[in-house]
Amino acid sequence: DPYQRIMLGISIFDILLSFLFYFLGTWMVPKETGWLWAIGNTSSCSAQGFFSAFGFVGEALYQAAISLNILLLIVFGWKQETFSKKVEKPMHFIIITFVLVLAIIPLAYETYNPGCVDCTPGVLWGKCSTKDEGELCIVHGNLQVATVLSLIGGASILIVLIF
């Protein structure tokens, strides 16, 4: 049944997100940040960032898949078998591929960094030189990657909400 497989997809993304993002929280953040319960390092921060991006967007896209399934069944009178043959396989492939690409790109550019209380795509700012000029530079990460990912992620969520 396509509905059950879509629910399995939602559940997998939700379990990854809940455990690695919400439950582990600041434990994955590098201890150098000085945050409460921060005992991680750069690698654990990158892992948390990867799975948070993977989980957030994947879960939202699978919610859209459920909506699409129900829309086609009720409004257009499709049968589950028709949905399974025409839509389901490409839908799973597109969702998983999109989410993997969206989560791997910041990993390749080392753009997962400590944010407010967790590790998300973003850049770390620091002093440009030892002089106290008040000027800040990017110490770790890629600003263009972080900006593009924020726009793509935001647009994806907006499309899901509209849909």
Buried (B, 14 or more C-beta within 10 A) or exposed (E): EBBEBBBEBBEBBBEBBEEBBEEBBBBBBBBEBEBEEBEBBBEBBBBBBBBBBBBBBBBBBBBBBBEBBEEBBEEEEBEBEBBBEEBBEEBBEEBBEBBBEBBEBBBEBBBBBBBEBBBBBBBBBEEEEEEEEEEEEEEBBBEEBBEBBEEBBEEBBEEBEEE
